[in-house]
Amino acid sequence: MRQRKITVSEVLSVLNNFQIIEVYNDDKPFPSYLLMGYAGERPLHILAAVNTENFEIHLVTVYIPDDSIWMDDYRRRK
């Protein structure tokens, strides 16, 4: 996050209002979900793995979606 200049407050903002755009049920050790949301005007993607047995959410990575990979709404790949 530091290298990408993404703050904790931006991540928390997205986690308060996000949309699940991809589901990876076969990820190990836990299924993961690609979340999309906005921190102000800035779009962010968060990959989170969820351990439902212990009610834990693990943030795997956070990044700014690349226009060359994602459609205008950052919810669908090109």
C-alpha positions in Angstrom: 0.0 0.0 0.0 2.8 2.4 0.8 4.4 1.8 -2.6 1.1 2.5 -4.3 0.4 5.5 -2.1 -2.9 4.0 -0.8 -3.8 4.9 2.8 -5.5 2.8 5.5 -8.3 5.4 5.6 -8.9 4.8 1.8 -9.1 1.0 2.4 -11.5 1.5 5.2 -13.6 3.8 3.1 -13.9 1.1 0.4 -14.6 -1.6 3.0 -17.6 0.4 4.1 -19.1 0.5 0.6 -17.9 -2.1 -2.0 -19.1 -4.5 -4.6 -17.8 -8.0 -5.1 -16.7 -8.2 -8.7 -15.0 -11.6 -8.8 -15.1 -14.7 -6.6 -12.2 -17.2 -6.3 -13.7 -20.2 -4.4 -10.7 -22.4 -5.1 -8.1 -20.1 -3.5 -6.1 -21.6 -0.6 -6.2 -21.5 2.3 -9.4 -19.5 2.1 -11.8 -18.5 -0.7 -11.1 -14.9 -1.8 -13.1 -12.1 -3.3 -12.1 -9.1 -5.5 -13.8 -6.0 -4.1 -14.2 -2.8 -6.0 -15.0 0.6 -4.4 -14.1 4.2 -4.4 -12.1 6.2 -1.9 -13.5 9.6 -2.8 -13.0 9.7 -6.6 -10.2 7.1 -6.6 -11.2 3.6 -7.6 -9.6 0.8 -5.6 -9.6 -3.0 -5.9 -9.1 -5.1 -2.7 -8.4 -8.8 -2.8 -9.7 -10.3 0.5 -9.6 -13.9 1.7 -12.3 -15.0 4.1 -12.0 -17.6 6.8 -15.7 -18.2 7.7 -14.8 -20.7 10.5 -13.1 -18.0 12.6 -14.8 -14.9 11.1 -11.5 -13.5 9.8 -10.9 -11.4 6.8 -7.4 -11.3 5.4 -6.5 -8.4 3.0 -4.2 -9.9 0.4 -3.5 -6.9 -1.7 -4.9 -3.4 -2.6 -4.3 -1.7 -5.9 -5.6 1.0 -8.3 -7.2 -0.8 -11.2 -5.4 -0.4 -14.5 -7.4 1.2 -17.4 -5.7 -1.1 -19.9 -7.1 -4.2 -18.1 -10.5 -3.0 -16.7 -13.5 -1.4 -18.4 -14.6 2.1 -17.6 -16.5 1.0 -14.4 -13.5 -1.0 -13.1 -15.9 -3.9 -12.5 -15.3 -5.9 -15.7 -12.2 -7.0 -17.5 -11.6 -6.0 -21.1 
